[in-house]
């Protein structure tokens, strides 16, 4: 469009959104924003004005609480999902992989998140998927995992 002001406004808004997500939703061992159990869980599910919760509006499953923070897997997710956060959060969310009730869609999102720091392992994992979430596809999953940089 050639509108430098609009471009710059978009850049500032994106930077604020990313910084806020990294600070208030994605918790690493270097952060001291929240006490336990949030620091231990590595993620906040719902952030209110003056409280936080480790759940979602649609359920308390681990894969919901973590997975909703990953979505959608689009080009901006390359910046949003930092490997340093995922390395710490993956051991928590991967506990959901042991549940026989875990849906294939959520399983796929966990594998895609795994690709942020272990793309070769995630590539093997996504080969086992038999279905995908309605907002995802086999093509998107394979593209995401195949294009993650090696650590």
TORTOR-252581 format. One record per residue: x, y, z of N, C-alpha, C in turn; chain; residue number from 1. Coordinates in pm, 1 decimal. Each point is the difference from the previous one (the first is absolute). Example, Ala and Ser with C-alpha at 12.3 -4.5 7.8 and 13.67 -1.06 7.14 Angstrom:
REM residues 2
n.u,n.v,n.w,ca.u,ca.v,ca.w,c.u,c.v,c.w,c,k
1319.0,-569.0,780.0,-89.0,119.0,0.0,90.0,120.0,0.0,A,1
-35.0,105.0,-72.0,82.0,119.0,6.0,-77.0,109.0,73.0,A,2
***
This chain:
REM residues 151
n.u,n.v,n.w,ca.u,ca.v,ca.w,c.u,c.v,c.w,c,k
81.0,-120.0,0.0,-81.0,120.0,0.0,85.0,125.9,0.0,A,1
124.4,-12.8,39.4,86.0,117.2,1.5,-24.2,93.5,117.1,A,2
-72.1,-45.7,100.5,-30.8,83.9,116.9,96.4,-36.0,112.3,A,3
105.8,77.9,14.4,102.4,-28.5,100.5,-54.8,4.2,141.8,A,4
-92.8,91.9,26.8,-57.5,8.6,134.3,-77.8,-126.3,34.0,A,5
-77.4,-49.1,-94.9,-76.7,-122.5,22.6,93.0,-118.9,18.8,A,6
105.4,-7.9,-81.4,98.6,-106.7,14.4,63.9,4.3,138.4,A,7
40.6,117.3,43.3,65.3,13.5,129.6,-95.2,-30.7,114.6,A,8
-125.3,39.0,-12.8,-99.5,-33.9,102.4,-15.0,-151.3,10.5,A,9
-6.3,-67.8,-112.5,-8.9,-145.8,-0.7,120.9,-65.0,64.7,A,10
117.3,52.2,-26.0,122.4,-54.1,60.2,0.5,17.8,151.4,A,11
-44.1,116.4,47.8,-5.9,25.4,144.1,-103.5,-92.1,66.0,A,12
-115.8,-13.1,-62.8,-104.5,-85.5,56.9,44.5,-145.6,5.9,A,13
66.6,-47.2,-103.8,51.2,-136.6,-0.6,105.9,-18.9,108.3,A,14
90.2,94.9,13.9,104.3,-8.6,102.6,-61.2,-3.3,140.1,A,15
-100.6,81.8,23.6,-67.5,-0.2,130.2,-69.2,-133.3,26.7,A,16
-65.5,-53.6,-99.4,-69.0,-129.0,15.1,98.5,-112.2,30.6,A,17
109.3,-4.2,-73.9,100.6,-103.3,24.0,61.3,14.2,138.8,A,18
39.4,120.2,36.3,62.1,22.7,130.5,-96.0,-37.1,112.4,A,19
-126.0,33.8,-16.8,-100.5,-33.2,101.7,-17.9,-151.0,12.8,A,20
-7.7,-69.8,-112.4,-14.4,-146.2,4.5,120.8,-63.3,66.4,A,21
118.2,44.2,-35.4,121.8,-55.8,58.6,7.4,27.2,150.2,A,22
-50.8,113.9,43.1,8.5,38.6,141.2,-110.5,-61.9,84.6,A,23
-123.0,3.4,-48.9,-114.5,-35.6,84.6,-63.8,-134.4,-28.8,A,24
34.2,-65.5,-111.3,-61.3,-128.0,-33.3,102.7,-112.7,-3.2,A,25
117.1,24.8,-53.4,103.1,-102.3,-16.2,104.2,16.0,110.7,A,26
4.8,-93.7,90.4,84.1,13.3,119.3,124.7,-88.0,-12.0,A,27
116.0,61.1,16.1,125.2,-75.4,3.9,59.9,10.3,139.5,A,28
105.1,-75.8,23.0,64.7,2.3,131.1,64.7,135.4,28.4,A,29
22.9,79.7,-102.3,59.1,133.2,19.1,-103.2,103.8,43.8,A,30
-129.0,-36.2,-4.7,-106.6,94.8,33.5,-37.5,-6.0,147.8,A,31
-40.1,115.1,52.2,-47.1,4.1,138.5,-133.7,73.4,11.0,A,32
-77.7,-1.7,-107.7,-128.5,69.7,-3.1,-101.8,-69.9,89.3,A,33
-1.0,-134.5,-0.8,-101.1,-76.2,73.1,63.8,-94.4,101.5,A,34
-71.9,-24.8,108.3,45.5,-101.2,95.4,-38.9,-139.8,-50.3,A,35
32.6,-101.5,78.8,-46.6,-135.5,-29.8,-151.4,-2.1,13.8,A,36
-76.0,-80.7,-69.9,43.3,-105.2,-92.1,22.4,48.0,-142.9,A,37
-23.8,127.3,-27.1,11.1,48.0,-137.8,141.9,-11.6,-52.9,A,38
97.5,35.0,79.8,138.5,-12.2,-44.3,32.6,-145.0,-33.4,A,39
-51.9,-91.4,77.6,22.1,-142.9,-20.6,-72.3,-51.4,-124.4,A,40
-118.5,52.7,-26.9,-79.9,-43.1,-114.8,46.3,61.7,-131.4,A,41
78.0,108.2,7.4,62.5,65.4,-115.2,-95.8,78.2,-88.4,A,42
-127.6,10.0,40.5,-95.9,73.1,-81.8,-118.7,43.5,85.3,A,43
-62.8,107.2,-42.7,-124.8,45.7,59.0,-109.9,-30.7,-100.5,A,44
-111.7,-50.5,47.8,-111.0,-30.4,-89.6,-92.9,117.2,-19.8,A,45
-35.8,65.8,109.6,-87.3,117.6,-5.8,64.9,108.8,83.3,A,46
7.1,117.9,-56.5,57.9,115.1,67.8,-108.5,105.1,15.2,A,47
-37.2,24.8,124.4,-101.6,99.7,31.5,69.2,129.8,38.6,A,48
-78.1,98.0,36.0,54.4,128.1,43.6,89.9,-16.2,121.4,A,49
-44.0,-78.3,96.8,75.6,-11.5,124.5,21.5,-144.5,45.3,A,50
-16.5,-96.8,-89.9,28.0,-139.0,35.9,35.3,-79.7,-124.4,A,51
60.1,-115.1,22.7,34.1,-91.3,-108.2,-57.0,-136.5,34.5,A,52
-23.3,-81.7,-103.6,-52.8,-134.4,21.5,72.8,-98.2,-89.6,A,53
15.4,-121.0,50.8,57.6,-108.5,-78.9,-115.5,-87.1,-48.8,A,54
-77.6,54.7,-91.4,-106.9,-71.4,-68.7,-38.9,82.5,-121.5,A,55
-104.3,-42.7,-69.8,-52.6,76.8,-112.8,-150.3,12.6,18.5,A,56
-62.4,76.8,-86.1,-145.0,12.7,4.8,-68.5,-127.1,-48.0,A,57
73.3,-90.5,-64.0,-61.6,-120.6,-54.0,53.5,-128.9,61.0,A,58
81.3,9.9,105.3,45.1,-121.1,66.5,129.6,19.5,76.4,A,59
31.5,-100.5,81.2,118.3,6.9,84.2,111.2,-96.4,-43.6,A,60
-16.5,-62.8,-114.1,103.1,-93.1,-47.6,130.7,74.5,-27.4,A,61
109.6,-65.2,29.8,132.4,58.5,-22.4,15.4,44.6,-145.0,A,62
-42.6,-85.7,-92.1,17.1,32.8,-142.0,-81.2,122.2,-41.1,A,63
-113.6,24.5,66.5,-78.4,119.9,-29.8,73.4,125.2,48.3,A,64
48.3,-6.2,123.7,62.2,116.7,62.7,126.3,41.6,-74.4,A,65
81.0,-97.6,-36.5,122.3,30.7,-74.5,-30.9,24.1,-147.4,A,66
-78.8,-88.4,-57.2,-24.8,4.5,-143.9,-64.2,128.0,-48.7,A,67
-88.6,57.5,79.8,-66.8,121.9,-43.8,100.6,114.3,-14.9,A,68
111.9,-9.4,70.3,102.6,103.2,-11.1,84.4,-16.8,-127.3,A,69
-7.7,-115.7,-62.9,77.4,-24.1,-122.1,-73.0,47.7,-125.3,A,70
-130.5,4.5,6.7,-82.0,19.2,-120.2,-9.9,145.2,-42.5,A,71
-15.0,22.7,-128.3,11.9,-96.2,-109.9,145.7,-15.0,-44.2,A,72
30.4,-112.8,-57.8,134.3,-21.9,-54.4,7.2,65.3,-137.6,A,73
37.1,125.8,2.4,14.6,81.0,-120.9,139.7,61.7,4.6,A,74
39.7,75.3,-100.2,135.6,56.0,0.8,35.9,78.7,126.4,A,75
-93.2,70.2,61.8,35.4,77.0,120.6,33.9,-92.0,117.1,A,76
-48.4,-123.4,-2.7,32.1,-94.6,106.6,149.9,-28.0,6.6,A,77
71.3,21.3,-110.5,145.3,-17.2,1.3,66.3,95.3,98.8,A,78
-58.6,117.3,17.6,52.6,98.5,93.9,-61.9,-18.3,138.3,A,79
-128.9,-29.7,5.4,-70.7,-13.6,127.2,49.8,-117.9,82.5,A,80
18.4,-115.2,-61.6,36.3,-122.1,73.0,151.6,-14.3,7.0,A,81
56.1,63.8,99.9,145.5,-0.4,17.7,50.0,-137.7,44.3,A,82
105.1,-50.3,-61.1,53.8,-130.1,41.1,36.3,-6.0,148.2,A,83
49.0,110.9,57.6,36.6,-3.5,142.1,-121.9,-23.1,89.1,A,84
-116.4,51.0,-39.7,-122.7,-27.4,76.6,-46.1,-142.3,-25.5,A,85
-4.7,-39.5,-126.9,-50.8,-133.2,-31.6,86.4,-110.2,61.1,A,86
130.6,21.4,8.4,88.1,-99.3,61.4,-41.0,-26.2,144.7,A,87
-40.0,104.9,70.7,-43.4,-15.5,139.2,-145.1,-45.5,11.3,A,88
-85.2,45.1,-90.8,-143.1,-32.0,8.5,-32.4,-139.3,-53.4,A,89
79.0,-49.8,-93.1,-30.7,-129.6,-61.8,-9.4,-115.4,100.4,A,90
87.9,-12.1,97.7,-15.6,-109.6,96.2,-134.0,3.2,73.6,A,91
-56.1,117.3,18.5,-130.9,11.2,66.5,-110.6,-42.6,-96.0,A,92
-4.8,60.0,-118.7,-108.0,-31.5,-94.0,11.3,-142.6,-53.3,A,93
119.6,-53.1,-8.1,15.7,-136.1,-53.3,-62.0,-105.6,90.7,A,94
-29.4,35.6,125.3,-70.9,-93.4,88.1,-135.2,-38.1,-58.8,A,95
-59.7,89.5,-76.6,-129.4,-28.0,-63.2,10.4,-112.3,-102.3,A,96
118.4,-22.5,-56.3,16.8,-104.7,-100.0,-26.0,-138.8,57.3,A,97
3.4,-13.6,132.5,-25.7,-128.5,65.0,-148.1,-28.9,16.9,A,98
-85.7,96.4,-28.1,-143.4,-16.7,19.6,-64.5,-68.9,-119.5,A,99
-71.6,-110.1,24.2,-69.7,-65.4,-111.0,-112.4,86.6,-57.8,A,100
-43.4,100.2,75.9,-108.0,87.3,-45.6,50.1,118.0,-83.8,A,101
129.7,13.2,-15.5,55.6,112.2,-75.6,-40.6,-9.9,-146.6,A,102
-61.6,104.5,-49.7,-42.0,2.5,-139.8,117.4,20.2,-93.7,A,103
-15.3,-47.5,-122.7,106.8,11.5,-98.4,33.6,145.4,-30.8,A,104
-99.2,87.1,-0.9,26.6,141.1,-28.2,93.7,60.7,101.9,A,105
-29.2,-22.2,128.1,86.5,53.3,105.7,135.3,-69.5,-0.4,A,106
1.9,-129.4,-28.4,126.7,-73.6,-9.8,87.7,64.8,-108.4,A,107
-61.3,33.9,-111.4,73.8,65.4,-108.2,58.4,133.4,42.0,A,108
-76.7,78.8,75.8,51.2,129.3,46.3,118.4,-17.4,94.2,A,109
-5.7,-102.0,84.8,111.9,-26.9,90.9,124.5,-37.9,-80.3,A,110
-18.1,-84.1,-101.1,113.4,-38.0,-84.8,55.7,121.9,-73.9,A,111
-87.9,86.5,-47.8,45.6,120.1,-70.7,78.9,91.0,94.4,A,112
-44.8,11.7,123.6,74.0,78.8,98.5,136.3,-62.6,26.5,A,113
4.6,-131.2,3.7,125.6,-71.7,22.1,101.5,35.5,-108.9,A,114
-48.5,27.6,-119.1,88.8,32.3,-112.5,76.9,129.2,19.8,A,115
-43.0,86.1,92.4,71.7,126.3,20.7,140.5,-21.6,55.2,A,116
21.1,-114.8,64.9,135.0,-24.7,52.2,52.5,-140.1,-33.4,A,117
-84.6,-88.4,-54.0,43.6,-135.2,-38.4,-70.3,-41.3,-129.3,A,118
32.7,66.5,-112.0,-74.2,-25.3,-123.6,10.2,-143.4,-52.5,A,119
113.7,-64.3,18.0,13.7,-137.7,-49.2,-92.8,-93.8,77.1,A,120
-7.1,16.2,131.6,-90.7,-82.2,80.5,-145.2,28.0,-36.9,A,121
-32.6,127.0,-17.7,-136.6,37.0,-35.0,-38.3,-55.5,-136.9,A,122
93.4,-3.8,-93.0,-29.0,-55.1,-132.3,-44.5,-145.6,12.2,A,123
70.5,-76.8,80.6,-37.9,-139.2,22.7,-137.1,-7.6,67.0,A,124
-24.1,86.1,96.8,-127.2,-1.4,72.2,-118.7,30.3,-91.6,A,125
11.8,100.7,-84.1,-114.8,37.1,-84.2,-32.9,-107.5,-102.9,A,126
93.2,-87.4,-29.4,-29.6,-109.3,-92.8,-104.1,-95.8,57.9,A,127
-17.2,-0.3,132.1,-96.2,-90.1,64.7,-142.2,56.0,4.4,A,128
-17.4,126.6,-35.6,-132.8,61.3,8.1,-95.5,-61.2,-102.4,A,129
-122.9,-24.2,44.2,-102.9,-56.2,-86.9,-107.5,102.9,-35.1,A,130
0.4,112.7,70.9,-99.7,105.0,-23.3,59.6,132.5,46.2,A,131
-68.1,109.6,-34.0,48.9,133.4,32.7,-116.3,83.6,50.6,A,132
30.9,102.0,76.7,-100.5,92.3,48.7,-66.5,68.5,-119.2,A,133
-126.5,39.8,17.5,-71.1,66.9,-109.3,70.4,126.4,-47.5,A,134
78.3,63.8,87.1,71.8,121.1,-38.0,140.9,-26.4,-47.9,A,135
31.5,-125.1,-23.0,135.2,-37.4,-41.0,-10.7,-98.3,-116.4,A,136
111.4,-37.9,-55.9,0.2,-97.4,-109.1,131.3,-76.8,2.4,A,137
1.8,-108.6,-72.8,123.9,-76.2,-12.2,107.6,86.1,-66.2,A,138
-39.6,73.9,-102.4,95.0,85.9,-70.9,61.0,104.0,93.2,A,139
-83.2,67.0,79.3,50.7,101.2,92.6,91.5,-63.3,103.8,A,140
-39.0,-115.5,51.4,79.7,-68.9,101.3,137.2,-37.7,-55.2,A,141
1.1,-63.7,-116.0,127.5,-42.1,-59.0,87.0,119.8,-37.4,A,142
-61.7,104.9,-53.7,75.9,119.3,-34.9,63.6,61.1,124.2,A,143
-80.5,15.5,105.5,50.8,60.1,123.8,120.0,-77.6,53.0,A,144
-15.6,-130.8,13.6,106.5,-80.5,58.2,123.5,-1.2,-90.7,A,145
-21.5,-11.1,-130.4,112.6,-9.2,-93.7,79.5,130.0,-9.9,A,146
-62.1,112.1,33.8,68.7,128.2,-15.8,53.9,58.0,130.9,A,147
-5.5,-75.5,108.2,58.3,50.2,125.2,150.9,-6.0,-11.8,A,148
65.4,106.1,43.1,147.3,-3.4,-4.5,55.5,-99.0,102.2,A,149
110.5,-56.9,-34.4,64.6,-91.4,93.5,62.9,80.5,112.7,A,150
-11.4,-50.8,121.7,59.0,74.1,114.4,151.8,7.4,-10.6,A,151
***
